[in-house]
């Protein structure tokens, strides 16, 4: 999951070297904290959150065999 999120976001931003993803695991969920450069925040969120919603959908659809929910948090 972490590598998928990094790959998607690095393709969207102008400063891919500043993309950081931290993974926190729980019993029923996985939290992926995403950090990008301040100038790239708008590109990751998109108009009315459409890009962020699409990223979350793709990451959740990619969980194979794992019943835990994946939560993508975009952190400043």
Secondary structure, DSSP 8 states (H G I E B T S, - for coil): -HHHHHHHHHHH-S-GGG-EEEEEE-SSEEEEEEE--GGGHHHHH-GGGHHHHHHHHHHHHT--S--SEEEEEEE-
